[in-house]
Amino acid sequence: MKHEPWLEKWSYEDDKVILEYEDGATLRVTRVDFIRAFGVIIGLTKAEAEKEYGIKN
């Protein structure tokens, strides 16, 4: 079974939060979403967080 990378730490950057994962990848989400859905976001895999909360360019 494939291991999905989990969140290791986060940091704030202006109105965004940078999520850092076990595999070294980062994902940016809005600070508003992070505060509102903190408990959900920290429990998601990288793929799930990106799909639901990731900032699209």
N, C-alpha and C positions, 0 to 999 in steps of 0.2 A: 504494500500500500504506500502511496506517495505521501511524503511529509509536506504539509503546507506551512510556510513560514508564519510565525506569530509575531505580534508586536513586542518589541523590546523596550523602546522608550519613545518619548515625544518631546518636542520643543516648540516654542511659539515664535512666529515670524509675522509681525504686523497683524493682519486680520486672518492669518492662516495658521494651521498647526502642521508641523512636519512629523509624520509618523515614520519611525525607523524599525525595520523588521530584521529578523534573525539572519536573513540571507544578504543583508547589506542594502537592500532596496529601500527607497523612501517613497512616501505618498503624501500629498498635500490635501488637506481638507479645510473647510472654512472653520474659523474659530467658533462661530455660532453653532454649526452642526456638532462640533466636538463637545462643546459645553452641554448642548441639549441632549446628545445621545452618547455621552461618555461611557456609560456602562455597556452599551451595545457595541460601540466601536472597539473598545479594548478586548472584547471577547471574539471578534471576527478574525478570520484569516485575512491575509493580504488581499486575495482575490475578492473576497466578499466585501471588504471595506472599500476597495477600489470601485466595485460595481455600484454600491449604494451611496457612498459619500465622497468619492474622489473628485477633485476639481478637474474638469475637462478643459483642455486648451482651446 
